[in-house]
Amino acid sequence: MRLKTIFAMMLLSLPLGTLNAAVDPNFYIFLCFGQSNMEGAARPEAVDLESPGPRFLLMPAVDFPDKGRKMGEWCEASAPLCRPNTGLTPADWFGRTLVASLPDDVKIGVIHVAIGGIDIKGFLPDSIENYRKTAPNWMTGMLAAYDNNPYERLVTLAKKAQKDGVIKGILMHQGETNTGDPKWAGMVKQVYDNLCGDLQLKPEDVPLYAGNIVQADGKGVCIGCKKQIDELPLTLHTSQVISSDNCSNGPDRLHFDAAGYRELGCRYGEAVARNLGFEPKRPQNLPVAKKIEIPADAVTAETAIPGNEFPKVDSQHRAYFRIQAPQAKKVIVDICSKKYEMQPDGKGGFMAVTDPLPVGFHYYFMNIDGVNFIDPASETYFGCNRESGGLEVPEGPEGDYYRPQQGIAHGQVRSIYYFAEHSTLNGHQPIANGQKPTANGEWRHALVYTPAEYENGKKRYPVLYLQHGMGEGETSWMLQGKMQHIMDNAIASGEAVPMIVVMESGDIKQPFGGGNNQAGRSEYGASFYPVLLNDLIPYIDANFRTKSDRENRAMAGLSWGGHQTFDVVLQNLDKFAWMGTFSGAIFGLDVKTAYNGVFADADTFNKKIHYFYMNWGSEDFIKSQPIVDELRKQGIKVDSSVSEGTGHEFLTWRRGLHEFIPHLFKK
């Protein structure tokens, strides 16, 4: 007897929750039902897919095999809540808002049953059977997920949940299908009364929170439903309408977008928090759209793929970028050696505005969560050893020399393939038509500019071999440099003589792999030299009407292409009589000894090279002034210029080419 007394006293000393551990008074449960805007029509983004933790739970109304969720078993809540393959719902950020607003010892649970397009009759036990028989075909699978009785599924799970916590409210978003139905409010009350009766709930303790419809600035597809939802409290006094004013929507004007669902969900949560006696707080990780104002003078960049609005450039030379990346956590745009973190717009998009940029062409990349990629709105340009996005910040009329002009004749840029027996970089080109790979040599690609008059006669022309820089390709002078327009305009105006221009990759597309980079002893790109001299030049002379002597052959290059120009021309003065560099990457040059002392006899050199030119930008990290000074001390005739306000970029090199070509092939 004494043992029984002691045992009873021990039981009485335990907390109430231990005696009935399944029921937690601080576990607040909410029933969520409705149609497509409760089901969720917006694609969840990265911030929606992360669980806010064990304080926000979901009792799934169906199985989620991919997420390991079982119907009727509590799990951490994160999108999607309704069924697999559904979207973001107001319930997502409703729960997160309550977690942020309520004490830490309070947990939030939701049970979520919704079917896109369902009539309110679909939640009335007396009507569901007849409704199911007339439901549209696209709804049958969704009804079947709830055994053709969504109301019964909601009640069954709610009864199970009541063993764990306390039902504190009912969230509804429904009405679009019943727009204009005078009986709608009465049927909503009937559903509510049924829930209260079946679950033994006191209406005054369990309000109904009804979200309003998509408004779309008064152009919502179901805007006529707004009034009947606003008036629901006249029929159901324990209901409260959650405003959808200014909640953003998708293009269909029927469903909210992700930002709209978040905003509406937060408003549901704030209303419940107030009713429970707590000051509402919004979740700290709620994406806040930082609107970037785009001035009226901003225009779509000429480098954008047609049909895209962005990127844009304004009159202050600031660039505006936008990308849709709903699952991204962090997006960066990297341009002109500066990274700008793009701001979410709350609709799955990110935007950024840059500082004023230098005029001219600039490579840029975007980065999503640590991975670089090309802006899908940009044309692609080979640079930085890979394809990249490009942005042209326009000059004024001073840039007309590199723009196509009306009223003049235009040349052509031809794409050619030639076989180079002297190439040592085998394997770059695919083998086709059953051909066997060669032991030596390869097929190579080049571009050839021919002047407008080339097609109209038998005249022969001098040739300029024009090389790009490190990490760029044979298309770079044409696409980024606008070489063909510079040539057309200069020839049409009489500034330059008609000439052929040849552009090749030069074996410097790949990154610099180390080794000697001093003038005359370089390894990077040196594999191109025998190809140029023994394969490319003979091919051009054989297939185009060229003047094939040294007096009619020039070479020039930008950056490392300038380095190659020095290496090739200065060691092959029997083949070239004109040379130029633009921001030339010339290192370790001893003008007295370089290239077997080619500069030592200034008179001989000046007779062989009829024009020698070097340019660079005032902001360039490669400046050729010291080389120019040393050459002039040695008696070498070298012309030079500085591109004001530009760096190591194509505007510097456009200006350089424009200044260089008028001097070619004239004596």
PyMOL commands that set and color helices and strands:
alter all, ss='L'
color gray80, all
select helices_A, chain A and resi 2-13+16-19+36-39+46-49+65-67+90-101+120-123+128-134+137-145+150-161+176-178+184-198+203-205+216-218+225-230+232-235+258-275+397-402+452-456+476-479+483-492+528-543+550-552+560-569+594-597+602-608+625-633+650-663
alter helices_A, ss='H'
color red, helices_A
select strands_A, chain A and resi 27-34+56-59+75-76+107-114+166-173+208-211+239-242+299-300+312-313+319-324+331-335+338-341+343-344+349-353+360-368+371-373+380-383+386-393+412-420+442-450+463-467+500-504+553-558+578-582+611-617+639-643
alter strands_A, ss='S'
color yellow, strands_A
deselect
rebuild
show_as cartoon
